[in-house]
Amino acid sequence: MVEKNQPSLSVGVQCRLLAISRSSFYDTPQGETEMNLDLMLLIDKQFPDSPFCGVRQMT
């Protein structure tokens, strides 16, 4: 785990040692929007009725 207040190793060095990018360390995950959740629910309901449809036909 990367620690911000580590005096002997900078965040960049810690990320490099753990093989993760610095941008992913600083990035805070965003939740799904309400509209996106509603669309995913509609697709989930529709899929059992037409499992032969691919992603292009479903969206």
C-alpha atoms as one frame of an Amber mdcrd trajectory, in Angstrom:
protein
   0.000   0.000   0.000   1.252   3.457  -0.876   1.699   5.807   2.057   1.653
   9.560   1.412   3.677  10.562   4.483   6.622   8.206   4.038   9.767  10.348
   4.420  12.211   7.841   2.929  10.209   6.963  -0.208   8.264   9.373  -2.369
   4.840   8.473  -3.705   6.346   8.083  -7.180   8.969   5.600  -5.965   6.394
   3.616  -3.976   4.104   3.425  -7.009   6.969   2.321  -9.221   7.940  -0.411
  -6.724   4.333  -1.644  -6.615   4.018  -1.405 -10.418   1.042   0.966 -10.332
   0.745   4.324 -12.024   0.822   7.479  -9.945  -2.348   8.707 -11.634  -4.250
   5.617 -10.450  -3.022   6.305  -6.916  -4.385   9.856  -6.975  -7.566   8.996
  -8.899 -10.678   8.737  -6.770 -13.296   6.367  -8.194 -16.554   7.982  -9.208
 -19.871   6.271  -8.672 -22.322   5.511 -11.445 -24.844   8.177 -12.353 -28.534
   7.562 -11.682 -29.260   7.575 -15.409 -26.535   5.010 -16.092 -27.860   2.748
 -13.327 -31.373   2.990 -14.799 -30.058   2.082 -18.258 -28.110  -0.896 -16.888
 -31.251  -2.112 -15.137 -33.259  -1.879 -18.365 -30.588  -3.811 -20.269 -30.462
  -6.458 -17.524 -34.234  -6.887 -17.761 -34.197  -7.082 -21.568 -31.295  -9.526
 -21.952 -33.094 -12.738 -20.790 -35.785 -12.135 -23.441 -33.254 -11.765 -26.244
 -29.924 -13.419 -25.308 -28.987 -13.693 -28.985 -28.566  -9.907 -29.226 -25.058
  -8.546 -29.031 -23.876  -5.378 -27.391 -24.629  -3.238 -30.458 -28.227  -4.423
 -30.651 -28.765  -4.099 -26.897 -27.563  -0.530 -26.736
